[in-house]
Structures are given as C-alpha cells and as structure tokens.
C-alpha cells in the first residue's frame, strides 16, 4: 500500500520545485532517500511522510501550502485512485467508489459521504482528535478538501462550486480560502466537510470508461484495501449497495434501474451478484432494513410514508417485513 503514495509525494516535490525549492532539500530534511522515492522503492515511515509535508511547507514559506498544492495537483498524483475517478461514470459513482480507497493516499483521514434530497456532503474524518492534528496533518487536510472540489475540473461540462465548506477551527486569510474553495468557509465543530448541490451527483464524467475501471478495481484488492479472502465482501456487491444507499432518498431502486446505472443488463447484474453468493433482493432488503431503522429511530416520518418510501404498497406488508428483520413490529420498536 505504501508505494501507492509515492506518486502523490513525487507531485508534492515537483510542486515545491516550481516554488523554487529543491527536492533534495525536502527529502534531506525528512531523511528520505530521493533516488529510491523516484524509482518507487523507497520505504516511507509515517513520521517521514509527515515530515515531507512539514518541510515542504516550511521551505516553500507557505503557511497555506496544502491549500495551494491541492489547487494545482492533477489526478495522476493519486495513482490508481485518480484513474478510478477518471473512469467513473458519474460524480456520485466516483465518490462512492473512491471513498474506501482514501487509505491509498493517507491513513490520517477517512472520507464519509452523506446524502439528502437537496445536497451531498463529503466529510474528512481525522484519525486523531482535531486538537492533536500536527501542522503537516492540517496541510494534508486542506489539500484533500481542495482536491475534493478541483479534482473534476476538466472532466465535467460545468464548474464545480460547493454550497459550503466547514472547518473545526478558524482559517485565515479567509479571502484566500474563499478563492481556492470557491465559497466562503465557515467554522463548525467536528470534522472538515464539503457540501455540494444534489445535481452534481449524477453529472456525467467525460472520461468515463466502465470496462477500464473493472480492470483497475481488482488491483485495489491486490494492494490490500479490499480484503480478497473468501470471507471478505466482494467489490461489486459493495458498489451495488452504495448505489442503492446513494439513491435511497428516492426510494429503493429496481433491479433494472441499478443495472442501467452500471451500464449492463439486469441479467448480467444478477449473474455478477450470484458469483459473489448474494442476490439483488438480499441487498435491497438490507438497505430497506437499515433505512427503516433509521427512519423509525428519528421519528421524522409517519409510518405510512416510511412504508411507501421502502416500496411497500401496504403498511401491513412493511410491518411483516420489519418483524422478520428485528423480531418486533414497527410500533413495538418505537415504544
């Protein structure tokens, strides 16, 4: 997995060169073997990874190094992750596919996606508490936040502009953050988040190539991000689940709808799932159960409305299904 971070580190050094800083100065300060990094054989410890970011920012004399690096970097800097983004069919597919792959770039942050009827939000969850973030980790966070916005520049027929960007602490100068992030950042407790209007989710990516992406994703299994053992959850099943969950605000998609999302026939989708020892109906029921528990716990929708959202024509059918899942009726669950 470590070697998958080499392209990003190489891009970091190349960016510093454009700012008048030699790569030898940065790698020397971080005790990293530059020739080995160049040929992809370097072993980079977590401390060295942190130090490369820290010394790059210091030697470039840029307190907003992560912000500016994120604005300039190309998708190629993320190696296989960038390739997966480029070959995705839509923005939503790119996000749901790539979010679990963040570990290929860094183990300091995880990406979580939340979606509503009007917007979707990507959340950068730090591995440690915000108060304990090192300066290098803050540069990395700013880089990831900016990259979430700029990564699709040139791959869409519209400019990506977020609705909101939040940080857990004040950022300055606000004018520069606003310029790069394309909106004025605000302070909010918790993790850094970037919110976009819902219409971006289904925006087509111009370089989409489903066949090529299917060749790339098995390489992720080999790297170790996705467990390839028999007990592991196969990649395609995960993607179908992500599709069902991502569109759940519209209700539960049909088999035909999901198949169309993957540019295949319903029969082909069923065959792919069968190879992974699961059926579409099982996945749809898993999503229905999760949504039912969420809606009932929130008490934000009438029972009849929940039943309709989950695709049940009769409230009694929903009640029977819920009791099969949990051993309780919906009313008993809310009691």
N, C-alpha and C positions, 0 to 999 in steps of 0.2 A: 504493500500500500504506500510505503514511504516514497518510492520512486515516482508515484503519480503526482507528487507535489513539486517535483523538480521543474516542470515547465513553468509553474507559477513563480518559483524562486528565480528562474532564469529571466522571466519577464520583469520581475522586480529589479534585478541587477541592470537589465537593459534600460529600464525607465530611469534609474539613477544615473546611468551614463549620459542620458540626454540632459540631465540636470548638472552635468559637469563633475560627477563623482566616479572614480574608477571602481570597477567590480572588485579589484584586489583589496582596496581599502575596506570595503564592507565585509568580504569573506574573511580577510585577515583579522578584523576586529572580532568576528564571530567564531574564529578558529575553525573555519570550514575550508576544505580542500577544493579550490576553484576548478582545477582540471577534472577532478572526479565529478564535481557537480555538472560540468559541461558535458561530460560523456555519459551521465546518468548512473554512475556507480557510487556516488557519494552516499555515506550513511549520515543522515542529519538527525541529531537528537532533538527532543522537544526544546531543550534550552537553546541549542544552536538556531533552531527555526525562529524562536522568539528573538534571539539576538540579531539575526539577519534583518528582521523588520525594524528593530530598535535602532541599529546602527545606520541602516539606510535612511531612516527619517532624520537622525541626528546629523549625518554627513551631508544630506541634502538641505539641511537647515530649514526644514519644512514641518511646522507643527501640525499641518493638515495633510501629511504625506499619504495616509490611507485614502483620504477623500480624493486627492488628485490622482493617485495611482489608479484607483477604481474608475475614474473618468476616462483614463487613457488606454486601459488594457483591452486587449482583444480576446475573443472567445478561445483562441488557440492556447492562451495562457493556462486554461483549465484542463488541457489534455483531453482525456476521454469524456470528461464531464461536459466540456464545451462542444464536443462532437455530438453528444446525446441531445444537447439543447438545439443545435443546428438542424438535426434530423427529425425533431419532434414535429407533429402535425399542427399543433396549436400552442398558444402560450400556456394554457391550463395543463396540457399534456406534458409540456417541458417542465413545469414546476412540480407536478406530482411525481414525475419520473426521476427528476434530479434531486429533489429534497433529501431522499435517503442517501444520496451519494456525496453529501457535503463532507463526509469524513475523508473523502479522497483529497479534499483541499485543506481541511483543518479539523483537528479534534477539539478545538476550543469553542466551537459553536455548532449548534444543530438548527435546522430550519423546520419550522412548523407552519402549516398553511391552514387558515380558517376562511370559510366562505359563507356569504349571506346572499340574499336576493339582489342586493344593490352593489356589493363590493366583495373583494377578497383581500386578505392580509397575509403577508409573509412575516414571520416572527423569527428573529435571530436570538436563540436561547443560549446564553453563555454557559460553559461547563462549570464555572465558579460564580460566586455572587458578584454583582456589579461593583461593589465596593473594593473587591480584591483584584479587579482587572489591572493588568500591567499596562504601561504605555503602549507596548507593542500589540497587546490584545485589543486595545482601543483603535489603533491604526487598522488592524485586521477587520474589526467590526465595521468601521467606516468604509473600508474597501468593499466588504460584502454588501453593505446597504446600497452603495452607489452602483455596484455591479448589478444588483437586482433590477435597477432602473435602466442602466445603459446597455445591458448585455444583448438586448434585442434590437439595438439601433442598426438599421440597415437590413434587418430581417423581416420587418413589417412594413406595411404601407401606411403607417401612421406613427407619429412620435409618441413614445411612452411618457406619460406625465402622471405621477401619483396624486391621489387625493390628499394623503397625509403621510408624514414620516415622524415618528416619535423616538426620543432618546430618554434614557432614565436620568440623565443629568443635563444641565445647560451646555449648549455648544456655542462656540464663538470662533470667528465672527459669523453672525447669523447670515449676513449678506452673502458670504461665500458658500455656506452650506445651502442656502436657498438657490443660488445659481447652479450649483452642481446637482442638487437633488431635484430641481425643477419644482419645488414647492417649499414653503417656509416650515422648517422643523419646529416641533413643539416638545415640551418636556412632559413625560408621563412615566410613572413608576413601572418597574418591571423590565422587560426586555425591549430592545430596539425593534420597531415594527415599521413596515411599509405597506400602505393600503392603496389599492387601485380600484377604479370603477369596474363593475362586473363585465362590461362589454369586452374588455381586453382578454378575458379568459378564453373565449372562442376565436380570437383573432388568429387567422392562418399565418404560419411561418413560411416564408418564401422558399426556404431551402429544405423543406420537409422531405424526408426520404424514409418511409417506414421500413423498407427492405434492408437498407443500410443500418438502421437503428437496431434491427433484430440481430445483426451481426455484431454490433457493439455491445449490447447488453450482456451476452454470455461472458464477455471479457471481464465485466464487473464481478461476476461470480468467481472467476479465476483470481481476481485481485483480493477477494475476501470480504467485500462489503455485503454481498448477499451470500448467505450460507448455502453451499451446494450439497450438504448432506441430505439423506433421504427424509429426515425429519424437518428439514427447512421448508419455508413457504416459497414456492417457485415464483419466479419473476412475473410471468404473465398473469397468474392469479392475483398478485398484488396490484397489477395495473388495472385489471378489471374491477377490483374492489375500489381502487382510487377513483375510477371513472364513475362508479355507482355513487360513492360518497360525495364526489365533487359536484354531481348534478342532483343531489338529494333534495335540494331546495325546490326542485321542480316535481318531486315525487320520485318513485322508483322507475328507472328507465327499463324499457322492454329489452328482450334479447336482441331484437333487430336494431334498436337504437344503439346499443353498446357495440354491436358488430360493425355498424356503419362508422362509429367513432374510431374503430381500428382498421377501417378500410378493408373489411373482409366480410364474407357471408356469415349468416347465423350458424350454418352447419360447420363452417371452419372454426368459428369461435368455440362452439360446443366440443369439437374434436380436440382443440388445444387444451381446453379445461379438463377434458376427460383424460388426457395424457398426464395431467397433474393430479388425477384422482379426486376431482371435485366437479360439481355441476354448477351451471349458471343459477339454478334455483337455490342451491345451498348458499351461494354468495349473496344473492338478493335477499334471502331470509336473514342472513347475518346482518346485513345493512338495515333491514326493517327492524330487527330486534334492537340494534344499537340506537336507531332513531326513536323508536317507541320509548325506550328507557329514558332517553334524553328529554323528549317532549313531556313525558309524564312527570319526570322529576322537576322540570322547570315550571310545570302547571301554566304554560303560556298559551296553550291551545285547547279548545273544547275537545272532548273525547271523539265526537263525531268527525271533527276536522282532522284529527290525527289519523283516524281510520281511513279517511279519504286520501290523505297525503301518502299513506303507505300502500295504497292501491286496493283497499278492501271496499267492496260495494255495500256491505252490511256491517254494522257495528258488532253484531254477534260473531261474524267471521273473524274480525280482529280480536275479539275477546278470547275466542277459542285458540287462536294462534299464540296470543300473548301468554295464555295459561300453559300452553305446550312448551313455550320457551322458558318460563320462570316458575311454573307451578302455582302462580297466582293470577287472578283476573286483574285487569287494569284498575278497577275500583279498589280491590284489596291491596294492590301495590301502592296506591296513593293514600291509603288510610293511615 
